[in-house]
Amino acid sequence: MSDKAKHEAEDLGGKLKETAGAATGNRDLENDGKTDQAGAKLKQVGDDIKNAVKGD
């Protein structure tokens, strides 16, 4: 699995957690989802920078 696919899967998982937390009133789960999404986005930006430097 490529890094991009891993990051997209992590982002999707975070969105699911956030939605489930919001639907059930579980703020911890909702916040965990937001954290997962932010982490996935940071990793994707890092990969984009790495690829730009490598010339991909």
mmCIF file of the N, C-alpha and C atoms, coordinates in Angstrom:
data_MODEL
# 
_entry.id   MODEL 
# 
loop_
_atom_site.group_PDB 
_atom_site.id 
_atom_site.type_symbol 
_atom_site.label_atom_id 
_atom_site.label_alt_id 
_atom_site.label_comp_id 
_atom_site.label_asym_id 
_atom_site.label_entity_id 
_atom_site.label_seq_id 
_atom_site.pdbx_PDB_ins_code 
_atom_site.Cartn_x 
_atom_site.Cartn_y 
_atom_site.Cartn_z 
_atom_site.occupancy 
_atom_site.B_iso_or_equiv 
_atom_site.pdbx_formal_charge 
_atom_site.auth_seq_id 
_atom_site.auth_comp_id 
_atom_site.auth_asym_id 
_atom_site.auth_atom_id 
_atom_site.pdbx_PDB_model_num 
ATOM 1   N N  . MET A 1 1  ? 0.855   -1.175 0.000  1.00 0.00 ? 1  MET A N  1 
ATOM 2   C CA . MET A 1 1  ? 0.000   0.000  0.000  1.00 0.00 ? 1  MET A CA 1 
ATOM 3   C C  . MET A 1 1  ? 0.901   1.237  0.000  1.00 0.00 ? 1  MET A C  1 
ATOM 4   N N  . SER A 1 2  ? 0.590   2.181  -0.842 1.00 0.00 ? 2  SER A N  1 
ATOM 5   C CA . SER A 1 2  ? 1.395   3.398  -0.925 1.00 0.00 ? 2  SER A CA 1 
ATOM 6   C C  . SER A 1 2  ? 1.156   4.285  0.292  1.00 0.00 ? 2  SER A C  1 
ATOM 7   N N  . ASP A 1 3  ? 2.108   5.185  0.535  1.00 0.00 ? 3  ASP A N  1 
ATOM 8   C CA . ASP A 1 3  ? 1.957   6.111  1.658  1.00 0.00 ? 3  ASP A CA 1 
ATOM 9   C C  . ASP A 1 3  ? 0.702   6.955  1.499  1.00 0.00 ? 3  ASP A C  1 
ATOM 10  N N  . LYS A 1 4  ? 0.433   7.385  0.263  1.00 0.00 ? 4  LYS A N  1 
ATOM 11  C CA . LYS A 1 4  ? -0.743  8.219  0.031  1.00 0.00 ? 4  LYS A CA 1 
ATOM 12  C C  . LYS A 1 4  ? -2.021  7.465  0.406  1.00 0.00 ? 4  LYS A C  1 
ATOM 13  N N  . ALA A 1 5  ? -2.097  6.209  0.016  1.00 0.00 ? 5  ALA A N  1 
ATOM 14  C CA . ALA A 1 5  ? -3.276  5.410  0.345  1.00 0.00 ? 5  ALA A CA 1 
ATOM 15  C C  . ALA A 1 5  ? -3.403  5.215  1.845  1.00 0.00 ? 5  ALA A C  1 
ATOM 16  N N  . LYS A 1 6  ? -2.274  5.008  2.522  1.00 0.00 ? 6  LYS A N  1 
ATOM 17  C CA . LYS A 1 6  ? -2.293  4.853  3.987  1.00 0.00 ? 6  LYS A CA 1 
ATOM 18  C C  . LYS A 1 6  ? -2.815  6.126  4.655  1.00 0.00 ? 6  LYS A C  1 
ATOM 19  N N  . HIS A 1 7  ? -2.347  7.268  4.167  1.00 0.00 ? 7  HIS A N  1 
ATOM 20  C CA . HIS A 1 7  ? -2.772  8.543  4.755  1.00 0.00 ? 7  HIS A CA 1 
ATOM 21  C C  . HIS A 1 7  ? -4.246  8.806  4.485  1.00 0.00 ? 7  HIS A C  1 
ATOM 22  N N  . GLU A 1 8  ? -4.704  8.452  3.301  1.00 0.00 ? 8  GLU A N  1 
ATOM 23  C CA . GLU A 1 8  ? -6.124  8.631  2.986  1.00 0.00 ? 8  GLU A CA 1 
ATOM 24  C C  . GLU A 1 8  ? -6.990  7.714  3.838  1.00 0.00 ? 8  GLU A C  1 
ATOM 25  N N  . ALA A 1 9  ? -6.511  6.493  4.081  1.00 0.00 ? 9  ALA A N  1 
ATOM 26  C CA . ALA A 1 9  ? -7.248  5.559  4.933  1.00 0.00 ? 9  ALA A CA 1 
ATOM 27  C C  . ALA A 1 9  ? -7.301  6.074  6.370  1.00 0.00 ? 9  ALA A C  1 
ATOM 28  N N  . GLU A 1 10 ? -6.184  6.627  6.845  1.00 0.00 ? 10 GLU A N  1 
ATOM 29  C CA . GLU A 1 10 ? -6.152  7.196  8.196  1.00 0.00 ? 10 GLU A CA 1 
ATOM 30  C C  . GLU A 1 10 ? -7.111  8.391  8.299  1.00 0.00 ? 10 GLU A C  1 
ATOM 31  N N  . ASP A 1 11 ? -7.141  9.216  7.267  1.00 0.00 ? 11 ASP A N  1 
ATOM 32  C CA . ASP A 1 11 ? -8.046  10.369 7.246  1.00 0.00 ? 11 ASP A CA 1 
ATOM 33  C C  . ASP A 1 11 ? -9.507  9.897  7.263  1.00 0.00 ? 11 ASP A C  1 
ATOM 34  N N  . LEU A 1 12 ? -9.812  8.902  6.459  1.00 0.00 ? 12 LEU A N  1 
ATOM 35  C CA . LEU A 1 12 ? -11.173 8.365  6.413  1.00 0.00 ? 12 LEU A CA 1 
ATOM 36  C C  . LEU A 1 12 ? -11.568 7.771  7.767  1.00 0.00 ? 12 LEU A C  1 
ATOM 37  N N  . GLY A 1 13 ? -10.656 7.031  8.382  1.00 0.00 ? 13 GLY A N  1 
ATOM 38  C CA . GLY A 1 13 ? -10.921 6.481  9.701  1.00 0.00 ? 13 GLY A CA 1 
ATOM 39  C C  . GLY A 1 13 ? -11.196 7.579  10.719 1.00 0.00 ? 13 GLY A C  1 
ATOM 40  N N  . GLY A 1 14 ? -10.445 8.666  10.614 1.00 0.00 ? 14 GLY A N  1 
ATOM 41  C CA . GLY A 1 14 ? -10.655 9.804  11.501 1.00 0.00 ? 14 GLY A CA 1 
ATOM 42  C C  . GLY A 1 14 ? -12.016 10.442 11.291 1.00 0.00 ? 14 GLY A C  1 
ATOM 43  N N  . LYS A 1 15 ? -12.426 10.548 10.034 1.00 0.00 ? 15 LYS A N  1 
ATOM 44  C CA . LYS A 1 15 ? -13.746 11.114 9.739  1.00 0.00 ? 15 LYS A CA 1 
ATOM 45  C C  . LYS A 1 15 ? -14.852 10.234 10.314 1.00 0.00 ? 15 LYS A C  1 
ATOM 46  N N  . LEU A 1 16 ? -14.660 8.903  10.204 1.00 0.00 ? 16 LEU A N  1 
ATOM 47  C CA . LEU A 1 16 ? -15.651 7.983  10.758 1.00 0.00 ? 16 LEU A CA 1 
ATOM 48  C C  . LEU A 1 16 ? -15.735 8.116  12.277 1.00 0.00 ? 16 LEU A C  1 
ATOM 49  N N  . LYS A 1 17 ? -14.576 8.199  12.931 1.00 0.00 ? 17 LYS A N  1 
ATOM 50  C CA . LYS A 1 17 ? -14.560 8.378  14.389 1.00 0.00 ? 17 LYS A CA 1 
ATOM 51  C C  . LYS A 1 17 ? -15.241 9.678  14.780 1.00 0.00 ? 17 LYS A C  1 
ATOM 52  N N  . GLU A 1 18 ? -14.910 10.754 14.064 1.00 0.00 ? 18 GLU A N  1 
ATOM 53  C CA . GLU A 1 18 ? -15.495 12.056 14.374 1.00 0.00 ? 18 GLU A CA 1 
ATOM 54  C C  . GLU A 1 18 ? -17.013 12.005 14.227 1.00 0.00 ? 18 GLU A C  1 
ATOM 55  N N  . THR A 1 19 ? -17.491 11.421 13.145 1.00 0.00 ? 19 THR A N  1 
ATOM 56  C CA . THR A 1 19 ? -18.925 11.326 12.894 1.00 0.00 ? 19 THR A CA 1 
ATOM 57  C C  . THR A 1 19 ? -19.613 10.468 13.954 1.00 0.00 ? 19 THR A C  1 
ATOM 58  N N  . ALA A 1 20 ? -19.001 9.335  14.287 1.00 0.00 ? 20 ALA A N  1 
ATOM 59  C CA . ALA A 1 20 ? -19.579 8.453  15.300 1.00 0.00 ? 20 ALA A CA 1 
ATOM 60  C C  . ALA A 1 20 ? -19.612 9.155  16.656 1.00 0.00 ? 20 ALA A C  1 
ATOM 61  N N  . GLY A 1 21 ? -18.555 9.856  16.988 1.00 0.00 ? 21 GLY A N  1 
ATOM 62  C CA . GLY A 1 21 ? -18.506 10.587 18.251 1.00 0.00 ? 21 GLY A CA 1 
ATOM 63  C C  . GLY A 1 21 ? -19.555 11.676 18.320 1.00 0.00 ? 21 GLY A C  1 
ATOM 64  N N  . ALA A 1 22 ? -19.726 12.395 17.210 1.00 0.00 ? 22 ALA A N  1 
ATOM 65  C CA . ALA A 1 22 ? -20.730 13.468 17.174 1.00 0.00 ? 22 ALA A CA 1 
ATOM 66  C C  . ALA A 1 22 ? -22.141 12.883 17.279 1.00 0.00 ? 22 ALA A C  1 
ATOM 67  N N  . ALA A 1 23 ? -22.369 11.757 16.632 1.00 0.00 ? 23 ALA A N  1 
ATOM 68  C CA . ALA A 1 23 ? -23.701 11.144 16.633 1.00 0.00 ? 23 ALA A CA 1 
ATOM 69  C C  . ALA A 1 23 ? -24.077 10.586 18.003 1.00 0.00 ? 23 ALA A C  1 
ATOM 70  N N  . THR A 1 24 ? -23.070 10.130 18.743 1.00 0.00 ? 24 THR A N  1 
ATOM 71  C CA . THR A 1 24 ? -23.351 9.507  20.044 1.00 0.00 ? 24 THR A CA 1 
ATOM 72  C C  . THR A 1 24 ? -23.099 10.440 21.220 1.00 0.00 ? 24 THR A C  1 
ATOM 73  N N  . GLY A 1 25 ? -22.615 11.638 20.933 1.00 0.00 ? 25 GLY A N  1 
ATOM 74  C CA . GLY A 1 25 ? -22.317 12.581 22.000 1.00 0.00 ? 25 GLY A CA 1 
ATOM 75  C C  . GLY A 1 25 ? -21.025 12.255 22.737 1.00 0.00 ? 25 GLY A C  1 
ATOM 76  N N  . ASN A 1 26 ? -20.175 11.433 22.118 1.00 0.00 ? 26 ASN A N  1 
ATOM 77  C CA . ASN A 1 26 ? -18.908 11.035 22.722 1.00 0.00 ? 26 ASN A CA 1 
ATOM 78  C C  . ASN A 1 26 ? -17.817 11.994 22.232 1.00 0.00 ? 26 ASN A C  1 
ATOM 79  N N  . ARG A 1 27 ? -17.542 13.005 23.018 1.00 0.00 ? 27 ARG A N  1 
ATOM 80  C CA . ARG A 1 27 ? -16.572 14.033 22.610 1.00 0.00 ? 27 ARG A CA 1 
ATOM 81  C C  . ARG A 1 27 ? -15.155 13.479 22.492 1.00 0.00 ? 27 ARG A C  1 
ATOM 82  N N  . ASP A 1 28 ? -14.805 12.494 23.331 1.00 0.00 ? 28 ASP A N  1 
ATOM 83  C CA . ASP A 1 28 ? -13.468 11.901 23.239 1.00 0.00 ? 28 ASP A CA 1 
ATOM 84  C C  . ASP A 1 28 ? -13.268 11.222 21.884 1.00 0.00 ? 28 ASP A C  1 
ATOM 85  N N  . LEU A 1 29 ? -14.247 10.453 21.454 1.00 0.00 ? 29 LEU A N  1 
ATOM 86  C CA . LEU A 1 29 ? -14.166 9.778  20.155 1.00 0.00 ? 29 LEU A CA 1 
ATOM 87  C C  . LEU A 1 29 ? -14.135 10.801 19.022 1.00 0.00 ? 29 LEU A C  1 
ATOM 88  N N  . GLU A 1 30 ? -14.954 11.833 19.147 1.00 0.00 ? 30 GLU A N  1 
ATOM 89  C CA . GLU A 1 30 ? -14.989 12.892 18.135 1.00 0.00 ? 30 GLU A CA 1 
ATOM 90  C C  . GLU A 1 30 ? -13.628 13.574 18.039 1.00 0.00 ? 30 GLU A C  1 
ATOM 91  N N  . ASN A 1 31 ? -13.027 13.881 19.183 1.00 0.00 ? 31 ASN A N  1 
ATOM 92  C CA . ASN A 1 31 ? -11.711 14.531 19.186 1.00 0.00 ? 31 ASN A CA 1 
ATOM 93  C C  . ASN A 1 31 ? -10.613 13.601 18.678 1.00 0.00 ? 31 ASN A C  1 
ATOM 94  N N  . ASP A 1 32 ? -10.716 12.308 19.006 1.00 0.00 ? 32 ASP A N  1 
ATOM 95  C CA . ASP A 1 32 ? -9.748  11.346 18.462 1.00 0.00 ? 32 ASP A CA 1 
ATOM 96  C C  . ASP A 1 32 ? -9.812  11.338 16.939 1.00 0.00 ? 32 ASP A C  1 
ATOM 97  N N  . GLY A 1 33 ? -11.011 11.401 16.399 1.00 0.00 ? 33 GLY A N  1 
ATOM 98  C CA . GLY A 1 33 ? -11.174 11.436 14.949 1.00 0.00 ? 33 GLY A CA 1 
ATOM 99  C C  . GLY A 1 33 ? -10.547 12.665 14.329 1.00 0.00 ? 33 GLY A C  1 
ATOM 100 N N  . LYS A 1 34 ? -10.741 13.804 14.967 1.00 0.00 ? 34 LYS A N  1 
ATOM 101 C CA . LYS A 1 34 ? -10.146 15.043 14.458 1.00 0.00 ? 34 LYS A CA 1 
ATOM 102 C C  . LYS A 1 34 ? -8.619  14.962 14.509 1.00 0.00 ? 34 LYS A C  1 
ATOM 103 N N  . THR A 1 35 ? -8.097  14.370 15.584 1.00 0.00 ? 35 THR A N  1 
ATOM 104 C CA . THR A 1 35 ? -6.648  14.210 15.720 1.00 0.00 ? 35 THR A CA 1 
ATOM 105 C C  . THR A 1 35 ? -6.100  13.285 14.641 1.00 0.00 ? 35 THR A C  1 
ATOM 106 N N  . ASP A 1 36 ? -6.797  12.190 14.373 1.00 0.00 ? 36 ASP A N  1 
ATOM 107 C CA . ASP A 1 36 ? -6.369  11.269 13.318 1.00 0.00 ? 36 ASP A CA 1 
ATOM 108 C C  . ASP A 1 36 ? -6.341  11.968 11.959 1.00 0.00 ? 36 ASP A C  1 
ATOM 109 N N  . GLN A 1 37 ? -7.347  12.781 11.696 1.00 0.00 ? 37 GLN A N  1 
ATOM 110 C CA . GLN A 1 37 ? -7.402  13.501 10.417 1.00 0.00 ? 37 GLN A CA 1 
ATOM 111 C C  . GLN A 1 37 ? -6.245  14.482 10.297 1.00 0.00 ? 37 GLN A C  1 
ATOM 112 N N  . ALA A 1 38 ? -5.968  15.206 11.377 1.00 0.00 ? 38 ALA A N  1 
ATOM 113 C CA . ALA A 1 38 ? -4.872  16.177 11.348 1.00 0.00 ? 38 ALA A CA 1 
ATOM 114 C C  . ALA A 1 38 ? -3.538  15.475 11.135 1.00 0.00 ? 38 ALA A C  1 
ATOM 115 N N  . GLY A 1 39 ? -3.349  14.343 11.795 1.00 0.00 ? 39 GLY A N  1 
ATOM 116 C CA . GLY A 1 39 ? -2.114  13.584 11.622 1.00 0.00 ? 39 GLY A CA 1 
ATOM 117 C C  . GLY A 1 39 ? -1.949  13.094 10.199 1.00 0.00 ? 39 GLY A C  1 
ATOM 118 N N  . ALA A 1 40 ? -3.022  12.616 9.615  1.00 0.00 ? 40 ALA A N  1 
ATOM 119 C CA . ALA A 1 40 ? -2.965  12.136 8.233  1.00 0.00 ? 40 ALA A CA 1 
ATOM 120 C C  . ALA A 1 40 ? -2.628  13.277 7.278  1.00 0.00 ? 40 ALA A C  1 
ATOM 121 N N  . LYS A 1 41 ? -3.206  14.432 7.516  1.00 0.00 ? 41 LYS A N  1 
ATOM 122 C CA . LYS A 1 41 ? -2.929  15.582 6.643  1.00 0.00 ? 41 LYS A CA 1 
ATOM 123 C C  . LYS A 1 41 ? -1.467  16.029 6.773  1.00 0.00 ? 41 LYS A C  1 
ATOM 124 N N  . LEU A 1 42 ? -0.947  16.021 8.001  1.00 0.00 ? 42 LEU A N  1 
ATOM 125 C CA . LEU A 1 42 ? 0.460   16.389 8.200  1.00 0.00 ? 42 LEU A CA 1 
ATOM 126 C C  . LEU A 1 42 ? 1.386   15.410 7.482  1.00 0.00 ? 42 LEU A C  1 
ATOM 127 N N  . LYS A 1 43 ? 1.080   14.129 7.575  1.00 0.00 ? 43 LYS A N  1 
ATOM 128 C CA . LYS A 1 43 ? 1.902   13.126 6.898  1.00 0.00 ? 43 LYS A CA 1 
ATOM 129 C C  . LYS A 1 43 ? 1.846   13.321 5.388  1.00 0.00 ? 43 LYS A C  1 
ATOM 130 N N  . GLN A 1 44 ? 0.676   13.654 4.865  1.00 0.00 ? 44 GLN A N  1 
ATOM 131 C CA . GLN A 1 44 ? 0.547   13.867 3.424  1.00 0.00 ? 44 GLN A CA 1 
ATOM 132 C C  . GLN A 1 44 ? 1.346   15.093 2.978  1.00 0.00 ? 44 GLN A C  1 
ATOM 133 N N  . VAL A 1 45 ? 1.302   16.152 3.762  1.00 0.00 ? 45 VAL A N  1 
ATOM 134 C CA . VAL A 1 45 ? 2.085   17.349 3.437  1.00 0.00 ? 45 VAL A CA 1 
ATOM 135 C C  . VAL A 1 45 ? 3.575   17.011 3.448  1.00 0.00 ? 45 VAL A C  1 
ATOM 136 N N  . GLY A 1 46 ? 4.001   16.237 4.443  1.00 0.00 ? 46 GLY A N  1 
ATOM 137 C CA . GLY A 1 46 ? 5.398   15.813 4.503  1.00 0.00 ? 46 GLY A CA 1 
ATOM 138 C C  . GLY A 1 46 ? 5.797   15.020 3.273  1.00 0.00 ? 46 GLY A C  1 
ATOM 139 N N  . ASP A 1 47 ? 4.935   14.119 2.846  1.00 0.00 ? 47 ASP A N  1 
ATOM 140 C CA . ASP A 1 47 ? 5.215   13.350 1.637  1.00 0.00 ? 47 ASP A CA 1 
ATOM 141 C C  . ASP A 1 47 ? 5.255   14.243 0.405  1.00 0.00 ? 47 ASP A C  1 
ATOM 142 N N  . ASP A 1 48 ? 4.348   15.218 0.338  1.00 0.00 ? 48 ASP A N  1 
ATOM 143 C CA . ASP A 1 48 ? 4.333   16.144 -0.799 1.00 0.00 ? 48 ASP A CA 1 
ATOM 144 C C  . ASP A 1 48 ? 5.634   16.933 -0.869 1.00 0.00 ? 48 ASP A C  1 
ATOM 145 N N  . ILE A 1 49 ? 6.121   17.369 0.291  1.00 0.00 ? 49 ILE A N  1 
ATOM 146 C CA . ILE A 1 49 ? 7.383   18.119 0.332  1.00 0.00 ? 49 ILE A CA 1 
ATOM 147 C C  . ILE A 1 49 ? 8.532   17.217 -0.085 1.00 0.00 ? 49 ILE A C  1 
ATOM 148 N N  . LYS A 1 50 ? 8.540   15.997 0.450  1.00 0.00 ? 50 LYS A N  1 
ATOM 149 C CA . LYS A 1 50 ? 9.598   15.040 0.102  1.00 0.00 ? 50 LYS A CA 1 
ATOM 150 C C  . LYS A 1 50 ? 9.606   14.783 -1.406 1.00 0.00 ? 50 LYS A C  1 
ATOM 151 N N  . ASN A 1 51 ? 8.429   14.601 -1.976 1.00 0.00 ? 51 ASN A N  1 
ATOM 152 C CA . ASN A 1 51 ? 8.339   14.344 -3.412 1.00 0.00 ? 51 ASN A CA 1 
ATOM 153 C C  . ASN A 1 51 ? 8.754   15.551 -4.234 1.00 0.00 ? 51 ASN A C  1 
ATOM 154 N N  . ALA A 1 52 ? 8.444   16.739 -3.763 1.00 0.00 ? 52 ALA A N  1 
ATOM 155 C CA . ALA A 1 52 ? 8.828   17.952 -4.484 1.00 0.00 ? 52 ALA A CA 1 
ATOM 156 C C  . ALA A 1 52 ? 10.359  18.094 -4.498 1.00 0.00 ? 52 ALA A C  1 
ATOM 157 N N  . VAL A 1 53 ? 10.982  17.759 -3.383 1.00 0.00 ? 53 VAL A N  1 
ATOM 158 C CA . VAL A 1 53 ? 12.442  17.848 -3.305 1.00 0.00 ? 53 VAL A CA 1 
ATOM 159 C C  . VAL A 1 53 ? 13.082  16.791 -4.203 1.00 0.00 ? 53 VAL A C  1 
ATOM 160 N N  . LYS A 1 54 ? 12.497  15.601 -4.236 1.00 0.00 ? 54 LYS A N  1 
ATOM 161 C CA . LYS A 1 54 ? 13.034  14.519 -5.076 1.00 0.00 ? 54 LYS A CA 1 
ATOM 162 C C  . LYS A 1 54 ? 12.719  14.739 -6.543 1.00 0.00 ? 54 LYS A C  1 
ATOM 163 N N  . GLY A 1 55 ? 11.731  15.569 -6.838 1.00 0.00 ? 55 GLY A N  1 
ATOM 164 C CA . GLY A 1 55 ? 11.355  15.822 -8.226 1.00 0.00 ? 55 GLY A CA 1 
ATOM 165 C C  . GLY A 1 55 ? 10.349  14.830 -8.779 1.00 0.00 ? 55 GLY A C  1 
ATOM 166 N N  . ASP A 1 56 ? 9.599   14.179 -7.909 1.00 0.00 ? 56 ASP A N  1 
ATOM 167 C CA . ASP A 1 56 ? 8.567   13.215 -8.349 1.00 0.00 ? 56 ASP A CA 1 
ATOM 168 C C  . ASP A 1 56 ? 7.334   13.922 -8.845 1.00 0.00 ? 56 ASP A C  1 
# 
